[in-house]
């Protein structure tokens, strides 16, 4: 899929509007058998799987300012 962690400002991607829920929900990526997958989950559920990516890397996965609030790490 061409996703590679690079130098630059890194961000986690909180799902836009999840602040209205009981707990924040995040976009996260994981690798299974060499494939990159995008999923959602709460911070506690995906703590080990939340990746910090650049805005450009998130964009390659379809996560952008229309569906995420980015938090710099």
MDTraj code that builds the backbone (N, CA, C; nanometers):
import mdtraj as md
import numpy as np

residues = "UNK UNK UNK UNK UNK UNK UNK UNK UNK UNK UNK UNK UNK UNK UNK UNK UNK UNK UNK UNK UNK UNK UNK UNK UNK UNK UNK UNK UNK UNK UNK UNK UNK UNK UNK UNK UNK UNK UNK UNK UNK UNK UNK UNK UNK UNK UNK UNK UNK UNK UNK UNK UNK UNK UNK UNK UNK UNK UNK UNK UNK UNK UNK UNK UNK UNK UNK UNK UNK UNK UNK UNK UNK".split()
xyz = np.array([
    [0.0821, -0.1186, 0.0000],
    [0.0000, 0.0000, 0.0000],
    [0.0869, 0.1254, 0.0000],
    [0.2146, 0.1123, 0.0189],
    [0.3044, 0.2257, 0.0094],
    [0.3130, 0.3116, 0.1332],
    [0.2694, 0.2618, 0.2480],
    [0.2753, 0.3401, 0.3706],
    [0.4088, 0.3129, 0.4378],
    [0.4804, 0.4182, 0.4664],
    [0.6107, 0.4057, 0.5303],
    [0.6244, 0.5179, 0.6317],
    [0.6611, 0.4825, 0.7530],
    [0.6802, 0.5840, 0.8559],
    [0.8007, 0.6694, 0.8178],
    [0.7811, 0.8002, 0.8142],
    [0.8867, 0.8905, 0.7727],
    [0.9078, 0.9982, 0.8778],
    [1.0140, 1.0761, 0.8583],
    [1.0394, 1.1877, 0.9483],
    [0.9385, 1.2977, 0.9214],
    [0.9120, 1.3779, 1.0219],
    [0.8167, 1.4870, 1.0097],
    [0.7227, 1.4834, 1.1276],
    [0.6325, 1.5783, 1.1310],
    [0.5353, 1.5810, 1.2394],
    [0.4443, 1.4595, 1.2288],
    [0.4266, 1.3896, 1.3396],
    [0.3443, 1.2694, 1.3423],
    [0.2150, 1.2963, 1.4168],
    [0.1094, 1.2302, 1.3739],
    [-0.0226, 1.2528, 1.4290],
    [-0.0955, 1.1218, 1.4508],
    [-0.1823, 1.1186, 1.5522],
    [-0.2839, 1.0150, 1.5623],
    [-0.4100, 1.0772, 1.5053],
    [-0.5014, 0.9947, 1.4568],
    [-0.6213, 1.0445, 1.3901],
    [-0.7452, 1.0057, 1.4701],
    [-0.8040, 1.1041, 1.5390],
    [-0.9273, 1.0809, 1.6142],
    [-1.0439, 1.0966, 1.5183],
    [-1.1383, 1.0033, 1.5212],
    [-1.2522, 1.0084, 1.4308],
    [-1.3343, 1.1333, 1.4600],
    [-1.3590, 1.2111, 1.3559],
    [-1.4330, 1.3359, 1.3691],
    [-1.5706, 1.3080, 1.4286],
    [-1.6062, 1.3812, 1.5330],
    [-1.7346, 1.3654, 1.5995],
    [-1.7339, 1.2681, 1.7147],
    [-1.6258, 1.1927, 1.7322],
    [-1.6247, 1.0932, 1.8399],
    [-1.6194, 1.1576, 1.9778],
    [-1.5886, 1.2865, 1.9828],
    [-1.5893, 1.3556, 2.1116],
    [-1.7307, 1.3650, 2.1682],
    [-1.8321, 1.3363, 2.0871],
    [-1.9706, 1.3357, 2.1338],
    [-2.0092, 1.2016, 2.1958],
    [-1.9244, 1.1016, 2.1815],
    [-1.9491, 0.9688, 2.2373],
    [-1.8913, 0.9603, 2.3782],
    [-1.9136, 0.8468, 2.4439],
    [-1.8609, 0.8272, 2.5788],
    [-1.7090, 0.8246, 2.5810],
    [-1.6486, 0.7749, 2.4746],
    [-1.5029, 0.7735, 2.4663],
    [-1.4604, 0.8030, 2.3231],
    [-1.3430, 0.8645, 2.3100],
    [-1.2920, 0.8988, 2.1787],
    [-1.2628, 0.7727, 2.0985],
    [-1.2903, 0.7796, 1.9697],
    [-1.2607, 0.6696, 1.8786],
    [-1.1523, 0.7160, 1.7823],
    [-1.0619, 0.6255, 1.7499],
    [-0.9478, 0.6578, 1.6664],
    [-0.9429, 0.5690, 1.5433],
    [-0.8902, 0.6255, 1.4329],
    [-0.8506, 0.5450, 1.3192],
    [-0.7187, 0.4791, 1.3573],
    [-0.7006, 0.3565, 1.3196],
    [-0.5703, 0.2944, 1.3409],
    [-0.5393, 0.2000, 1.2268],
    [-0.4119, 0.1738, 1.2103],
    [-0.3668, 0.0822, 1.1060],
    [-0.2958, -0.0355, 1.1713],
    [-0.3048, -0.1473, 1.1047],
    [-0.2299, -0.2633, 1.1510],
    [-0.1861, -0.3438, 1.0290],
    [-0.0853, -0.4226, 1.0491],
    [-0.0312, -0.5044, 0.9416],
    [-0.0593, -0.6503, 0.9740],
    [-0.1177, -0.7211, 0.8787],
    [-0.1471, -0.8636, 0.8942],
    [-0.1021, -0.9331, 0.7658],
    [-0.0112, -1.0264, 0.7793],
    [0.0441, -1.1030, 0.6678],
    [0.0924, -1.0104, 0.5557],
    [0.1608, -0.9037, 0.5955],
    [0.2199, -0.8123, 0.4991],
    [0.1249, -0.7097, 0.4390],
    [-0.0026, -0.7143, 0.4732],
    [-0.1015, -0.6196, 0.4221],
    [-0.1316, -0.5147, 0.5287],
    [-0.1552, -0.3901, 0.4857],
    [-0.1899, -0.2808, 0.5767],
    [-0.3407, -0.2666, 0.5782],
    [-0.4004, -0.2642, 0.6986],
    [-0.5449, -0.2506, 0.7144],
    [-0.5762, -0.1276, 0.7983],
    [-0.6894, -0.0661, 0.7689],
    [-0.7384, 0.0496, 0.8426],
    [-0.8609, 0.0064, 0.9205],
    [-0.8705, 0.0453, 1.0477],
    [-0.9835, 0.0067, 1.1316],
    [-1.0101, 0.1192, 1.2301],
    [-1.1119, 0.1015, 1.3139],
    [-1.1440, 0.1999, 1.4165],
    [-1.1552, 0.1315, 1.5514],
    [-1.1357, 0.2071, 1.6583],
    [-1.1507, 0.1535, 1.7922],
    [-1.1279, 0.2630, 1.8945],
    [-1.1608, 0.2334, 2.0191],
    [-1.1367, 0.3303, 2.1254],
    [-0.9889, 0.3277, 2.1624],
    [-0.9444, 0.4314, 2.2270],
    [-0.8026, 0.4424, 2.2613],
    [-0.7550, 0.3222, 2.3407],
    [-0.8318, 0.2796, 2.4394],
    [-0.7925, 0.1660, 2.5218],
    [-0.7871, 0.0362, 2.4437],
    [-0.8795, 0.0202, 2.3490],
    [-0.8847, -0.1025, 2.2698],
    [-0.7683, -0.1140, 2.1724],
    [-0.7235, -0.0012, 2.1199],
    [-0.6249, -0.0055, 2.0126],
    [-0.4920, 0.0564, 2.0513],
    [-0.4701, 0.0738, 2.1798],
    [-0.3505, 0.1419, 2.2279],
    [-0.2233, 0.0879, 2.1640],
    [-0.2112, -0.0426, 2.1537],
    [-0.0906, -0.1013, 2.0964],
    [-0.0862, -0.0901, 1.9448],
    [-0.2004, -0.0585, 1.8822],
    [-0.2075, -0.0570, 1.7369],
    [-0.2188, 0.0825, 1.6771],
    [-0.2260, 0.1856, 1.7608],
    [-0.2346, 0.3199, 1.7059],
    [-0.0981, 0.3583, 1.6512],
    [-0.0962, 0.3922, 1.5265],
    [0.0268, 0.4359, 1.4640],
    [0.0238, 0.5861, 1.4486],
    [0.1368, 0.6473, 1.4651],
    [0.1517, 0.7894, 1.4410],
    [0.2071, 0.8044, 1.3000],
    [0.1304, 0.8704, 1.2149],
    [0.1686, 0.8897, 1.0765],
    [0.1703, 1.0381, 1.0446],
    [0.2333, 1.0733, 0.9342],
    [0.2255, 1.2113, 0.8871],
    [0.0876, 1.2324, 0.8247],
    [0.0487, 1.3578, 0.8066],
    [-0.0794, 1.3879, 0.7431],
    [-0.0844, 1.3259, 0.6026],
    [0.0260, 1.3314, 0.5306],
    [0.0318, 1.2745, 0.3957],
    [0.0096, 1.1231, 0.3984],
    [0.0688, 1.0550, 0.4971],
    [0.0521, 0.9097, 0.5085],
    [-0.0916, 0.8738, 0.5436],
    [-0.1527, 0.9493, 0.6358],
    [-0.2938, 0.9258, 0.6683],
    [-0.3787, 0.9453, 0.5436],
    [-0.3479, 1.0490, 0.4668],
    [-0.4248, 1.0791, 0.3460],
    [-0.4206, 0.9637, 0.2459],
    [-0.3070, 0.8977, 0.2336],
    [-0.2951, 0.7829, 0.1435],
    [-0.3917, 0.6710, 0.1833],
    [-0.4296, 0.6676, 0.3102],
    [-0.5230, 0.5663, 0.3601],
    [-0.6680, 0.6142, 0.3559],
    [-0.6894, 0.7362, 0.3068],
    [-0.8253, 0.7902, 0.2993],
    [-0.8702, 0.8616, 0.4246],
    [-0.7787, 0.8843, 0.5168],
    [-0.8100, 0.9557, 0.6406],
    [-0.7596, 1.0982, 0.6244],
    [-0.8528, 1.1938, 0.6287],
    [-0.8157, 1.3338, 0.6097],
    [-0.9005, 1.4227, 0.6999],
    [-0.8920, 1.5535, 0.6805],
    [-0.9609, 1.6474, 0.7698],
    [-1.1128, 1.6376, 0.7610],
    [-1.1672, 1.5666, 0.6616],
    [-1.3130, 1.5500, 0.6535],
    [-1.3639, 1.4424, 0.7484],
    [-1.2762, 1.3483, 0.7887],
    [-1.3217, 1.2388, 0.8744],
    [-1.2335, 1.2170, 0.9974],
    [-1.1408, 1.3094, 1.0216],
    [-1.0523, 1.2925, 1.1372],
    [-1.0080, 1.4270, 1.1927],
    [-0.9858, 1.4284, 1.3222],
    [-0.9200, 1.5404, 1.3888],
    [-0.7820, 1.4892, 1.4280],
    [-0.6805, 1.5523, 1.3755],
    [-0.5442, 1.5051, 1.3975],
    [-0.4854, 1.5666, 1.5242],
    [-0.4204, 1.4825, 1.6031],
    [-0.3539, 1.5258, 1.7251],
    [-0.2059, 1.4932, 1.7130],
    [-0.1220, 1.5970, 1.7205],
    [0.0219, 1.5765, 1.7087],
    [0.0744, 1.5017, 1.8306],
    [0.1649, 1.4089, 1.8065],
    [0.2243, 1.3320, 1.9167],
    [0.3685, 1.3700, 1.9365],
])
top = md.Topology()
chain = top.add_chain()
for i, resn in enumerate(residues, 1):
    res = top.add_residue(resn, chain, resSeq=i)
    for name in ("N", "CA", "C"):
        top.add_atom(name, md.element.get_by_symbol(name[0]), res)
traj = md.Trajectory(xyz[None], top)
